[in-house]
């Protein structure tokens, strides 16, 4: 039994929870979730994703967390570390990604923090140049991260 009042015990609990939250925040800040982004031809096409124009093909921008275990240990949630992807239509005549199709996780979007941001246009220009040089697709982490970091500062 203790001589402390309920209010004193609650105050101690609040202080312990505050310290625990601060420690979690420090651990999470030390270990950021790191992702790899790949842009690859989308060949596992569902019948609803069929393309009826031979000048267009589908590409899928996919995000994969590369330090899942480390980030989880540091306190990042599964929601923060979810992998995801988005499908885009690429026109082989204009050499441009023209639109996204279906649902998905949009890693490059027209808004950031609920404000319009034109950095997505620049990011897609870089992805277009990448696909022109590498139609087989590949690692576009540098392009996507540059966009995401630029978008965070606007």
C-alpha positions as CSV (number, residue, x, y, z in Angstrom):
1,X,0.0,0.0,0.0
2,X,1.1,3.5,-0.6
3,X,0.6,6.8,1.2
4,X,0.2,8.7,-2.1
5,X,-3.1,10.1,-3.2
6,X,-4.9,9.1,-6.4
7,X,-4.0,12.5,-7.8
8,X,-0.3,12.1,-7.0
9,X,-0.3,8.7,-8.6
10,X,-2.1,10.1,-11.7
11,X,0.5,12.9,-11.9
12,X,3.3,10.3,-11.7
13,X,1.6,8.3,-14.5
14,X,1.2,11.4,-16.7
15,X,4.9,12.2,-16.2
16,X,6.0,8.7,-17.0
17,X,3.8,8.7,-20.2
18,X,5.3,12.1,-21.2
19,X,8.8,10.7,-20.8
20,X,7.9,7.6,-22.7
21,X,6.4,9.7,-25.6
22,X,9.5,11.9,-25.6
23,X,11.8,8.8,-25.8
24,X,9.7,7.4,-28.6
25,X,9.9,10.6,-30.5
26,X,13.7,10.7,-30.2
27,X,14.0,7.0,-31.3
28,X,11.7,7.6,-34.3
29,X,13.7,10.7,-35.3
30,X,16.9,8.8,-35.3
31,X,15.6,6.1,-37.6
32,X,13.6,7.4,-40.6
33,X,11.5,5.0,-42.7
34,X,13.6,4.5,-45.9
35,X,11.9,3.5,-49.1
36,X,12.9,2.3,-52.5
37,X,10.8,3.5,-55.4
38,X,10.7,1.5,-58.7
39,X,8.9,2.3,-61.9
40,X,8.3,-0.8,-63.9
41,X,6.1,-2.0,-66.8
42,X,2.8,-3.2,-65.3
43,X,2.4,-6.6,-66.9
44,X,0.1,-8.2,-64.3
45,X,-2.8,-6.4,-65.8
46,X,-6.3,-7.1,-64.5
47,X,-9.0,-7.3,-67.2
48,X,-10.2,-3.8,-66.1
49,X,-6.7,-2.4,-66.7
50,X,-6.5,-3.5,-70.3
51,X,-5.1,-0.9,-72.6
52,X,-6.8,-0.6,-76.0
53,X,-4.3,1.8,-77.6
54,X,-1.0,0.2,-78.7
55,X,0.8,3.5,-78.3
56,X,0.2,3.4,-74.6
57,X,1.4,1.1,-71.9
58,X,1.0,0.8,-68.1
59,X,3.8,1.4,-65.6
60,X,3.6,0.9,-61.9
61,X,5.3,3.1,-59.4
62,X,5.9,1.0,-56.3
63,X,7.3,1.9,-52.9
64,X,9.0,-0.7,-50.7
65,X,10.3,0.0,-47.2
66,X,13.9,-1.2,-47.1
67,X,14.5,-0.9,-43.3
68,X,11.2,-2.3,-42.0
69,X,12.6,-4.1,-38.9
70,X,14.8,-1.3,-37.9
71,X,12.0,1.3,-38.3
72,X,9.6,-0.9,-36.4
73,X,12.0,-1.3,-33.5
74,X,12.4,2.5,-33.4
75,X,8.6,2.8,-33.0
76,X,7.3,3.5,-36.5
77,X,3.8,2.0,-37.1
78,X,2.8,-0.5,-39.7
79,X,0.6,2.2,-41.3
80,X,3.7,4.5,-41.7
81,X,5.6,1.7,-43.2
82,X,3.0,0.4,-45.6
83,X,4.2,-0.4,-49.1
84,X,2.2,1.0,-51.9
85,X,1.9,1.7,-55.6
86,X,0.2,3.6,-58.3
87,X,-0.4,2.7,-62.0
88,X,0.2,5.3,-64.7
89,X,-0.4,5.3,-68.5
90,X,2.7,6.0,-70.6
91,X,2.3,7.2,-74.2
92,X,5.1,5.7,-76.3
93,X,4.7,8.3,-79.0
94,X,5.0,11.4,-76.8
95,X,7.2,9.6,-74.2
96,X,5.1,11.0,-71.4
97,X,3.2,9.6,-68.4
98,X,-0.2,11.0,-69.1
99,X,-2.4,10.0,-66.2
100,X,-2.8,7.7,-63.2
101,X,-5.4,5.0,-63.4
102,X,-7.3,3.2,-60.7
103,X,-6.6,3.6,-57.0
104,X,-3.4,3.4,-55.2
105,X,-0.9,5.2,-53.0
106,X,0.0,8.5,-54.7
107,X,3.6,9.2,-54.0
108,X,3.8,12.1,-56.4
109,X,0.7,14.3,-56.3
110,X,-0.4,17.8,-57.3
111,X,-0.9,19.0,-53.7
112,X,1.1,19.1,-50.5
113,X,-0.4,20.0,-47.2
114,X,-3.6,20.9,-49.0
115,X,-2.0,23.5,-51.2
116,X,-1.3,23.3,-54.9
117,X,2.3,22.6,-55.7
118,X,3.8,22.4,-59.2
119,X,6.8,20.3,-58.2
120,X,4.8,17.2,-59.3
121,X,5.1,18.5,-62.9
122,X,8.9,18.6,-62.5
123,X,9.0,15.1,-61.0
124,X,6.9,13.6,-63.8
125,X,9.2,15.4,-66.4
126,X,12.2,13.6,-64.7
127,X,10.3,10.3,-64.7
128,X,9.5,10.8,-68.4
129,X,13.2,11.3,-69.2
130,X,14.0,8.2,-67.2
131,X,11.5,6.1,-69.1
132,X,12.8,7.4,-72.4
133,X,16.3,6.2,-71.5
134,X,15.1,3.1,-69.6
135,X,11.9,1.8,-71.1
136,X,12.4,-1.4,-69.0
137,X,11.9,0.8,-65.9
138,X,14.0,0.6,-62.8
139,X,14.9,2.4,-59.6
140,X,13.6,5.9,-59.4
141,X,14.1,6.5,-55.7
142,X,16.3,9.5,-56.2
143,X,13.7,11.3,-58.4
144,X,10.8,10.5,-56.1
145,X,12.7,11.4,-52.9
146,X,13.8,14.6,-54.4
147,X,10.2,15.5,-55.2
148,X,9.0,14.5,-51.7
149,X,11.7,16.4,-50.0
150,X,11.1,19.5,-52.1
151,X,7.4,19.2,-51.5
152,X,7.9,19.1,-47.7
153,X,9.7,22.5,-47.9
154,X,6.9,24.4,-49.7
